[in-house]
Each structure stands twice: as C-alpha cells, then as structure tokens.
Amino acid sequence: MDHDEANGDDVHAWVQDYYGKVLQASADLKTNACCATGGPPAHLLAPLSNVHADVLARFYGCGFPIPEALEGRVVVDLGCGTGRDVYVLAQLVGERGKVHGVDMTPEQLEVARATEDWHRQRFGYARSNVELHQAFIEDLGFLADASVDVVVSNCVVNLSPRKDIVMREIARILRPGGEFYFSDVFCDRRLPPEVANDPILHSECLGGAMYGFDFEQLAKSVGFQDPRAVSSGPITIHNAEIERKVGAARFTSVTLRLLKLDGLEARCEDYGQIATYRRPIPGHEALFVLDDHHTFEIGRPERVCGNTAAMLRDTRFGAHFDVVGDTSVHFGVFDCGPTMASAQYAVPTAPSGGSCC
C-alpha cells in the first residue's frame, strides 16, 4: 500500500493490531513516550498504588492527564486502554462520580474489565462507578450532548485519522465550562506523508503527532478559544530505524488544558481583574497550577487577564477562587507573563505553540 493512500480504516487497523497483539508490555515501546514527562505528581501516588499490577504492566501513555477538582464529576477517558487512568480517576471522582472509559482495542479492554470488580472492592465502593465502552473515539454517540464535566486522554488523539471529528465530539459532549485535559505528542513541523502514514511510526505515536499551530487552529474552530499548555517533556527514540525515518523532526509530550467557555478572546486583555485562590482543592492545598505560567498560591491575589478570570470563575474552579472585577472597563492588552507565584516557585514552562496565555 502506498503511504500516501492511508485511510481511516487502515489507521484503525494498524493501531488495533499494534496495541492488541504486538505490544505485550510498556517496555515493548520504541520511544520514551510513556514516561516523557517524568514520574507522577505526589498527589497521584496513592491512587496509583491502588491500581492492579496487570493494568499498570500494559499502560501506554505519555503523561499524567489527571486534572484537579473532580469529586462527584462525570469524566470520560478517550483511549483508556487497560484502564490505568480510569481507575485513578474513579478514586478522584468518588463513589458519586462516574468514569467512562473508551477504547477500540478488545485485548486492552479485556484487562480493564477483568479487574473492574477488584478495583471496586479495593476502593470500598458498593457499586462500580466505571463504565467501559468498546468504540472509536471519533464516535461518542452513546454519550449525550453536554453530559460530561471533563474529558481526558493520554497519548491517543494523535492516533486518530480524523482529529477534527474527535475534537467536535469532545466539544459536543462537554457541558459549558467543561474541560478537555490531555497529554499527547506534538511535533515541531508538519510531517511528510511517508512519515505520517507509516504504520509503525503512527502506532508509536510519532506519525500522527500534531504540529502545535495546526492543533491550536483546530481547537479554536470547535470552541476551545484559548488552549493552555500545562507541562511538556522531550520524547526520545530508542530505535535507529525510526530515527532514520523521522529525520530531524523533534517530538514533545505536552499536557494541555482546553476549557469550553463562550466569550474567550483571541488574546489576553486587561480589565483590572484580580483572582485569589481561597478554598483549597484536595491535593493542591498550597498551590494550584492552571497552566505553565499561571500558578496561584492560597490566599495570594494575582492580576489576571479576562480569559484567565473566566477560566477561574465560570468553571468547576469557581468554587475555589474569588475573582474581583468584570469586563466593563478595558485597559488594553494584558502582559500575560508568569503570575507572582509562578515566578517565585519556578513552575516549568512549556511551549504551547500559540496563544499568548
């Protein structure tokens, strides 16, 4: 088959075969994508310790896209695989919350399903708060419009042959103020067809890697007006043949926060608003990190642009922040540098490939 002629069915077949039959453990991957951003943050260590060893052994991801303030929420994990993030999320949403895991690979879901009741007992729940679906992430028709609080994904969107459909589906199922929080592979350039459509490169999360600017334009087109990068780490390749094929292209694992909010502006504007982190989120009692240059210390007022004010006020984070001021008086463009807490605590920055925020 000519690499230029790959279609959606081809790509789904490559990925199903690779993750269902070729890979038997995380160590079989040919890049460091599953650990590119380093070890887990401290607040996830305890939930991860409650995940079954069989699930952890077949984990293929590139970050820890587990956002904050999830108690009682409805969360969807796109490309959940054997369920590592599903079962971490199940603990964070609590017994009143709900986690939907979506994956197209039967062999991966078999592991997740086999351990579902083990996890329920481990968490001390009377009934499971997890529902697993074998489906393509391009078709989430089993989920109603505006029925989900948070969508997460761990190194899976890059595998889709129709990222535009995936993004539209995510925007459809999210409630107003909802969030798409995900880790994925990005590239410093648009890849040529012979690389993008190579079955092994695609399955290793390199061929489908997104050029940052192109992804930002796609995100904005479906309603995520101000994508925010949270963290990043370089991806290294441990295979000479793959290195030869990708040439000088460089790949990065990036975690992004996309909030579904009407009225966000194309750039950061100054309305004289102040945001204060008042009521701590469990696990984030001292500091809350919105993105790579917006960290908030408990009780410390910070000047913010109009977009950031909306993100902190009109989402689930509103229960934890006091935001003073509105958009009735405009003072011009906002110099969206690091917050005082970001500068003081040296929160690492990550290239977002776009928005000034």
N, C-alpha and C positions, 0 to 999 in steps of 0.2 A: 504493500500500500504506500502511495506517495504521502510523505509527511504533510504536504500542503492540503491534503484532502480529508484530514481527520474531521469527523463529525461528533455530535454529542453522544451517539450510541457507542462509537469507538472509545471515546474517553471514559465513559462509564464502565465499559468492559475492561479497559486497562486497569482502572483503579480497583474495581471489584476483585479482579484476579490477583492483583499485587497485594492488597491488604487482606484478602480472604485466603489465598493459597500460598503465595510466595513468601511473605513475611510470617515468621513464626514467633518473633520476639522483637522488642525495641532495638536490640543490638544488631539486628539484620539491616537496619537502615544504613545508607551510604553517606549521610551527612549528619551534622550535629543538630538538625532542626528541632529535635525533641528536647534539647537542653540548651538552646542558643541563648536564652535569657537567664541562665543560671539556675540556682536552686529555688525552691518555693519560698514565698514570703512567710514570715514567722506565724502569722495568724492562720495559715493553711496547714501547718504541720500536724496539728491534732486531727482535723478532718481527714487528711491524707492517711494518717495512721489507722483509720477505721475502714480503709478500702481494701478489699480482698486481694491477695497476692496474685491470683490468676488475672485479675483485671489490670493490675499495675504492670505485669510482665508483658502485656501486649498493648501498651499505650504508645500512640504515635501522634505527638503534638509538637508545638513549638513555643509554648509559653504557659502562663497560668491566667487565662482569661476568666477570672472569678471576681466579679465586681463586689462592691460593698452594699450594705443595707438591703438584704434580700429576705429578711424574715417575713413570712406569710405571702410571698410573691409567687407568681407563675413565671417559670423560666423554661426556655427551650434551648437545648444544646444541639446545634446542627453538626452532623458528622460525629456522633457521640462515640463511635467505635465500641470498645468493650465496656465503656461506662465510667472511666475514672472520674471525669469532671461531673458527670451526672450524679455520682454517689457523694462527691464532695458537696455539690450544690444541694442535694437532698437534705444534708445536715444543716446547711445555712438557711434554707427557706423554712425549715422546721416542719413539724407534722401537719400544720395548717396550710403550708405551701404546696406547690406542685412542680414537678420537673418532667418535661417531655424530652426524651432522647430520640434523635432521628438519625438513622444510618441506612445505607443501601446494601451493606455487606452482611449476608446471613451469618457467616462464620464469626464476625465480630459481635453481632447482636446475641448470638448463642451464648457467648461468655457472659455478657451483661445480664441476660435473662436467667442464666443458671445461678447467678449469685444474688438475684434481687431479694429473695426472702432472707438469705444470710445477712444482707445489709439491713433489711428491715429490723431483724432481731438485734443486730449489732447496735442500731440507733435507738432501740427501745420503743419503736413505733407500733401502735396497734394494727395499723394497715400501711401498706407501701404508699409513698407519695410520689412514686416514679411510674411513668408510662412510656414504654418503648415502642417505636414505630419503624418498620422497615419501609423506607420511602426515599425518593430523591429529594435533595434539598431545594431543587427547582420547583417542587410541587408540594406545598404545605396545605393542600385543600382540606385536610382533616382538622385544621385549626381555623377558628372563626376570625373574622376581621376584628381588630382592636381587642383581642382577648388575652394578650400576653404583656407582662411587665418588662421582661428582659430576655433578649436573645444572646446567646454566647456561641462561639465557635472557636475551635483550636486547630489551626492549620488545615482547614478544609475548604474554604471558599476558593482558594487557588486551584483546587482540583476540579472545580465545576467548569463545564464547557460553556455555560451561559450565566456568567456572573451578573448580568443585567437582570435576568429573571429572578435569581436568588435575592438580589437587593430589593427588588419590587415586592417579593413575597415577605421579606423581613419587615419592610415598611408597612405592608398591609396588616400583618398580624399584631404589630405593636400598638399599644394604647398611646394616646397623646401623652407626651412626657416619658415614654418608654425609651429603652436603651438597647443598642446593639454594641456589645463589648466583646472584642475578639482579638485573637492573635493570628497572624498569618505571615506569609513570605512575600516580601517585596523585592523588586529588582531596580537597579539604577538606570535601566534602559528598557525599551520595548524589545522583546526577544524576536529573532527571525523565526519563520515558520518551522524550519528544520530542528530548531531547539524547542520551541513552544509545543510542537506536536510529536516529539519523540516520546514513545510510551514509557520508557524508564525514567526519563527526566521529568515527565509530567507526574508520574506516580511518586517520585521522590520529592514532589512539591516545588520543583525548580521550573519546569516547563510552563506551568500556569501561574508563576509568580507575577504579581501585578506591578506595573510602573506606577509610582506614587501619584503623579499628577493625573494619570488616566483614572485611577481609582477615586481620587477626590472629586473629579468631574462626575463620575457615575454616582457617587454617594449624594452629591448635591442634586442631581437630576431626579432622585426618588424621594427627596425631602430631608436629607441629613445635611443641613447647610453649613455646619462648622465642625468637620471631623477633628478630633483631638488625639494626638499621639500620646501615649502614656509611658511607654518604655520601648527599648529596642536592644538588639544584640546581633552581632555578625554570625552568619551561617558559614561554617567551614565544610569543605568537601573532602572526603577521605578516599576518593576513588580517581585514579589517573584518567580513566576513560571519560568519566563525567567531566572532569576538569578540562580535558581536551575539547569536549563538545560545547561547553558553555563559554570557553574563551575568556575574555577579560570581564565578562559580566559579573557583577557583585550582588550578593543576596543578603537580605537582612530580615530577621524576625522582628516584627513590630506589633505591639499591642495598641489597639485604638478604641476610643470611646466615641460612639455616634449617638446623639440624642435626637429623638423625634419631637421637635418643637417648632411650632409656627412662629414666624416673625423674627427668626435669627437673621442677622445682617451679613452682608458679604465680607465685611471686615470689622475690626474691633472699633467701636465708637464709644466716646466718653460722655456719660450722663451724670457724673459725680456720684456714682453708687458705691456703697460700702457693704461688704459681706463679712460676717463673723460666724465662725464655727462655734456654736453654742452648746449643742446637745450631742455628745459623742456617739459615734457608731461603734457597736461592739467590735473589738479587734483593732480599732483605729482611734483609741481614746485620746491620744496626744496630737496626732497629725492625720489629716485627710488629704490624699493626693487626687486631684481632679484630672490632671494631665501632667505632661513633662515639665511645665513651668508654673503650674498653679497648685501649690501646696498651702494648706490652711492649718494653722496651729490653733488649738482650742482656746477660745476667748480673745483672740488677736484680730482686730479689724484689719481688713485689706481692701484697698481700692480695686475695683473690677470694672471691666467693660460691660456694655449692655448684654452681650451674648453670654458671658460668664454669669452675670447676675441672674439671667433667665434659667440657665442650667442649674443653678443652686437653689432657685426659688420655686420653679414650676415643674420639678421632678420629684422623685421619692426623696431626694436630698433636702427638700424644703423643710422636712420635719427636724432637720439638724442645723439649719442655718437661719440667721436673721439677716435679711437683705434690706438695707435702707436706701430709699430713693427710687425714682421711676425714670421714665424716658421723656418727661415733659420739657426738659431743658437740655439742649445739646451743646457740648463744649468742644466738639471737633473730634479728630481721630484720637484713639486711645493708644498710648505706647505700651503695647502688650508684652512687657518684659516679665521676668520672674516676680512672683509675689515675694514679700519680705521673708516669709517662711521658707520658700523655695531657695532663695539666695542664702539664707542662714544655714539651712540644713543640707545644702548641696545636693538636692534631688537631681539625679542624672537626667540629661536632656536627650531627646530622640528626634531624628529628622522626620517631620510629618509630610514633607513633600507638598505643602500647600498653605493652608490658612495662616493668617498672622497670629491667631490664637493657637 
